[in-house]
Amino acid sequence: MLGSTHGTLTTDFRARVVACGEEPHASVVSLPTATRQGGLDVSGRPLQLAVPDLDRFFRPRSVAVVGASDTEGRPNAGITRQLIAWAERVGARLHPVHPARETVFGLPCVASVGELAGLDEPVDLAVLLVADPLPVIEELGEAKIPFAVAFASGFAETGEAGAVAQARLAAAVERAGVRLLGPNTNLNAFERFRDDLEGPAIALITQSGHQGRPLHTLQELGIRLSHWAPTGNEADLETADFLAYFAQRPEVGAIACYVEGLKDGRAFLLAADRAARAGVPVVAVKVGRTEAGAEAAASHTGKLTGADQVVDAAMRQFGVVRVDGLDELQDTAALLARARPPQAEGVAVYSISGGTGAHFADLATAAGLTLPTLSPAKQDELHTWIPGYLNVANPIDNGGHPVGDWRGRKIIDAILADPSVGVLVCPITGPFPPMSDRLAQDLVDAAEATDKLVCVVWGSPVGTEDAYRTTLLGSSRVATFRTFANCVTAVKAYLDHHRFTSGYRSPFDEAPRTPSPSFRKARGLMRPGRQLSEHAAKQLLRAYGIRVPREQLVTSAAGAVRAAGPVGYPVVMKASGPHLAHKTELGLVKVGLTSASQVRDAYRELTDIARFESVDLDGILVCQMIDRGVEMMVGVTHDPLFGPTVTVGLGGVLVEVLHDTAVRVPPFGEKEARDMLGELRGRALLAGVRGGAPVDVDALVEVVLRVQRMALELGDDLTELDINPLVVLGRGQGAVALDALAVCR
């Protein structure tokens, strides 16, 4: 038998929102000016991101260095020297700016930023080597210099006073019409990139310059890099700006990000959407999974890290591959940048050791990769070269010796020719020349002759072997890894990415642009600054077409008896009042009442308890009792980075015990709503367990989508919504919201 207890959402989100627009309902998460372009959704939020033209940042015609120096031993001298070398590489002229110098490193020096306006050529970028960039910003605007970089620290990363200083800097930048990288950034944007490497490149975005170093050294492994954006504190230019820009660059094959905190969650999603539309993979390390990590990130960049479950869900919605370590970041980004689209999703594991193959197969299967069993005909073909007592069904064990002669290449070609195989993985746990040398060469040659992905795990801890350093790393077609785990992570990301982008439809294209008729009904039910009573919250649900039980709100025992007839016995009786959440704990719920006398007695008992507990009542609800189905919860909360979020999970008391929930950031469609249910550990309950019948999943999905519409239309005016329990009945019978809580801004 189901009661109607009220459960709570699993995470307490504190919203940071501002009102915007002429209509009272048009409220949005605070967004930078750059995002307010390309149409608005029903909540008045942007549907497209205005991408800054960063060509002139990375390839300026001329660059000014404010505070340039050639005094040896001074930090500015070393920075100036590096900038001069960078300007030469990108074909830009460099103009030192210093009030007390005529030349710097032999280059003519101007005394002030104002004098730059008199040059024969436009200055596209100013690098500020000054302790306080604020006084210079206005001069840059007057000189019409579009981009600037500020290395200075002492801003939001230092605490409240620094955050105030950074806010002043950001305001000055906006007034001046300048786009600023920093403050608290570094010289990584001006690194030397190798120009002798070919193929699609990785573009790098990091909020910590040091954390990007491992990826910069990918060039030593033959992986091309094209850009590095060290975003620092992001007073103006942020991760989303560079992400959207890199997604439209033809040379970029993948974007690798190290993110400590997002300045604007909505802008990040718009940028990720742009990358998904273009089919450009985005791989990200996002710190803040734990409380300790979140605190460290805040102290470093002064950003909000956001609720990690929301960040994780939002990234998945838009195809961002989230990894945990820098080694995973570099291996996954390198694979995604260079590999061609898969022809099949099957993974074949080929090794010279049965133990090695079985170990890798276990890891791959646990990660969700598909290892198809090769057909009997294919196994017979492989046994032409491999002894018959060895297993070749997949994983494929060759016993060792065939890799050392002419049979090795034939085996590899035969595996790659199987139509069920899209990826071949060969783990080589240790070097064993000359066989390992020949195996490596055969894999490289086979990779050059196929469009399928060939991966090698070189397990030697030495890493100086010629087969590894020259043969494998010298190939642009073989993806080489040093660990099983990183190979599995990268291959899964590769298959997931191409599956995602092949059917990608931007949710922003389908986001509602105008309020529904339901909104007009709901608007009159909102009570600013108050938590609605259960009765009022259910009226809000009813306005959006969400089914609630038959019920009547009564204010007398006689009225309760009269109401029970049309509601239908047995009935549930509950106290209803604003700011009343946990009714069961207070004894304010009575279930299974089957007669007029029980109803009369229950009314008196409920009102007595309410008086004793000083509960403000608007009446007693006499409700239809529903004692079958699966209890779920659906809710809305506000995330400080992404705005309204929708949560679904197991309901009743289970939501607090199991924390089995899935989250999405609107807008999203039916597929995402169904995917949310698929993520729940308790999803088997929906299909029926222990002989139980399946429930109406379609109705549950419809409720999720209607709640999403509420979140979009009511915006931050609806601070919280919690439908718990939502009873999902048998297939074709719908879903009923037995209880609801709604909090208005």
Sequence and secondary structure as in RCSB ss.txt:
>XXXX:A:sequence
MLGSTHGTLTTDFRARVVACGEEPHASVVSLPTATRQGGLDVSGRPLQLAVPDLDRFFRPRSVAVVGASDTEGRP
NAGITRQLIAWAERVGARLHPVHPARETVFGLPCVASVGELAGLDEPVDLAVLLVADPLPVIEELGEAKIPFAVA
FASGFAETGEAGAVAQARLAAAVERAGVRLLGPNTNLNAFERFRDDLEGPAIALITQSGHQGRPLHTLQELGIRL
SHWAPTGNEADLETADFLAYFAQRPEVGAIACYVEGLKDGRAFLLAADRAARAGVPVVAVKVGRTEAGAEAAASH
TGKLTGADQVVDAAMRQFGVVRVDGLDELQDTAALLARARPPQAEGVAVYSISGGTGAHFADLATAAGLTLPTLS
PAKQDELHTWIPGYLNVANPIDNGGHPVGDWRGRKIIDAILADPSVGVLVCPITGPFPPMSDRLAQDLVDAAEAT
DKLVCVVWGSPVGTEDAYRTTLLGSSRVATFRTFANCVTAVKAYLDHHRFTSGYRSPFDEAPRTPSPSFRKARGL
MRPGRQLSEHAAKQLLRAYGIRVPREQLVTSAAGAVRAAGPVGYPVVMKASGPHLAHKTELGLVKVGLTSASQVR
DAYRELTDIARFESVDLDGILVCQMIDRGVEMMVGVTHDPLFGPTVTVGLGGVLVEVLHDTAVRVPPFGEKEARD
MLGELRGRALLAGVRGGAPVDVDALVEVVLRVQRMALELGDDLTELDINPLVVLGRGQGAVALDALAVCR
>XXXX:A:secstr
         SS     EEE SSSTT EEE   GGG EEEE TTS EEE     THHHHS SEEEEET    TTSH
HHHHHHHHHHHHHHHT EEEEE TT SEETTEE BSSGGGGGGSSS   EEEE SS  HHHHHHHHHTT  EEEE
    SGGG HHHHHHHHHHHHHHHHHT EEE SS  GGGG    SS  SSEEEEEESSTGGGHHHHGGGGGT  E
EEEEE TT SSS HHHHHHHHTT TTEEEEEEEES  S HHHHHHHHHHHHHHT  EEEEE  SSHHHHHHHHHH
H      HHHHHHHHHHTTEEEESSHHHHHHHHHHHHH    S  EEEEEES HHHHHHHHHHHHHTT B     
HHHHHHHTTTS TTS  SSSEE  SGGGGSTHHHHHHHHHHH TTEEEEEEEE S  TTHHHHHHHHHHHHHHT 
SSEEEEEE  SS   HIIIIIITT SSEEEESSHHHHHHHHHHHHHHHHHHHT   GGGSS  S  HHHHHHHTT
  TT B  HHHHHHHHHHTT     EEEESSHHHHHHHHHHH SSEEEEEE TT   TGGGT EEEEE SHHHHH
HHHHHHHHHHHHTT   SEEEEEE    SEEEEEEEEEETTTEEEEEEEE TTHHHHH  EEEE SS  HHHHHH
HHHT TTTHHHH STT   B HHHHHHHHHHHHHHHHHHGGGEEEEEEEEEEE BTTS EEE  EEEEE 
